[in-house]
Amino acid sequence: MRTMIDYNINDYFTTYLSCELRYQIDVPNSDIVFNGFWHRIRNVLGVDYKINRKNTVGVYYLVQNEFNISPPENIYITGLQYSLKL
């Protein structure tokens, strides 16, 4: 499940904030009987720059928190992205 809010600052820059929850249905390669559980949440804050109609570059910061697992884990990611519309 993912929710996203974005805001166009002008014709070139767009900021966004998103939140994603993951529901783990099954554990692959495991003999454990599994009934499913909420597994992680991801929060992302980013900025995109539209170069032209087809090309966009962006930078984002992602925080991933895993829970209902042992041991719980937090991951922090800074990333660059490039998009090409065909």
C-alpha positions as a Python dict, from the first residue, in 0.01 Angstrom:
ca = {
    (1, 'M'): (0, 0, 0),
    (2, 'R'): (150, 332, -105),
    (3, 'T'): (44, 693, -57),
    (4, 'M'): (216, 981, -234),
    (5, 'I'): (183, 1360, -225),
    (6, 'D'): (363, 1580, -476),
    (7, 'Y'): (383, 1953, -534),
    (8, 'N'): (489, 2129, -855),
    (9, 'I'): (705, 2423, -752),
    (10, 'N'): (729, 2546, -1112),
    (11, 'D'): (750, 2396, -1462),
    (12, 'Y'): (1080, 2225, -1381),
    (13, 'F'): (1084, 2123, -1011),
    (14, 'T'): (850, 1881, -832),
    (15, 'T'): (885, 1774, -469),
    (16, 'Y'): (721, 1462, -329),
    (17, 'L'): (665, 1270, -9),
    (18, 'S'): (552, 908, -4),
    (19, 'C'): (480, 637, 250),
    (20, 'E'): (468, 267, 165),
    (21, 'L'): (358, -23, 387),
    (22, 'R'): (443, -382, 295),
    (23, 'Y'): (233, -684, 389),
    (24, 'Q'): (436, -1007, 374),
    (25, 'I'): (203, -1285, 253),
    (26, 'D'): (450, -1571, 247),
    (27, 'V'): (815, -1646, 322),
    (28, 'P'): (974, -1796, 9),
    (29, 'N'): (1198, -2102, 45),
    (30, 'S'): (1069, -2177, 394),
    (31, 'D'): (882, -2470, 548),
    (32, 'I'): (729, -2246, 813),
    (33, 'V'): (349, -2216, 812),
    (34, 'F'): (291, -1848, 757),
    (35, 'N'): (-24, -1638, 805),
    (36, 'G'): (118, -1304, 690),
    (37, 'F'): (202, -980, 872),
    (38, 'W'): (291, -615, 814),
    (39, 'H'): (664, -623, 751),
    (40, 'R'): (806, -277, 676),
    (41, 'I'): (737, 90, 616),
    (42, 'R'): (923, 315, 373),
    (43, 'N'): (918, 695, 387),
    (44, 'V'): (1060, 884, 90),
    (45, 'L'): (1127, 1255, 40),
    (46, 'G'): (1248, 1367, -301),
    (47, 'V'): (1286, 1637, -566),
    (48, 'D'): (1260, 1588, -943),
    (49, 'Y'): (1393, 1823, -1212),
    (50, 'K'): (1229, 1807, -1555),
    (51, 'I'): (1498, 1858, -1819),
    (52, 'N'): (1251, 1845, -2109),
    (53, 'R'): (929, 1661, -2200),
    (54, 'K'): (1095, 1318, -2193),
    (55, 'N'): (1385, 1342, -1945),
    (56, 'T'): (1373, 1388, -1568),
    (57, 'V'): (1641, 1358, -1300),
    (58, 'G'): (1588, 1349, -927),
    (59, 'V'): (1733, 1299, -584),
    (60, 'Y'): (1561, 1132, -289),
    (61, 'Y'): (1611, 1021, 70),
    (62, 'L'): (1449, 694, 181),
    (63, 'V'): (1410, 561, 535),
    (64, 'Q'): (1303, 196, 566),
    (65, 'N'): (1195, 55, 902),
    (66, 'E'): (1140, -320, 930),
    (67, 'F'): (937, -460, 1217),
    (68, 'N'): (770, -787, 1324),
    (69, 'I'): (1098, -961, 1242),
    (70, 'S'): (1398, -1054, 1449),
    (71, 'P'): (1617, -850, 1457),
    (72, 'P'): (1436, -534, 1336),
    (73, 'E'): (1637, -327, 1090),
    (74, 'N'): (1649, 38, 979),
    (75, 'I'): (1795, 134, 642),
    (76, 'Y'): (1878, 487, 522),
    (77, 'I'): (1926, 543, 149),
    (78, 'T'): (2015, 853, -54),
    (79, 'G'): (1962, 805, -424),
    (80, 'L'): (1975, 960, -767),
    (81, 'Q'): (1725, 872, -1038),
    (82, 'Y'): (1679, 929, -1408),
    (83, 'S'): (1353, 882, -1600),
    (84, 'L'): (1297, 863, -1975),
    (85, 'K'): (943, 868, -2116),
    (86, 'L'): (911, 674, -2439),
}
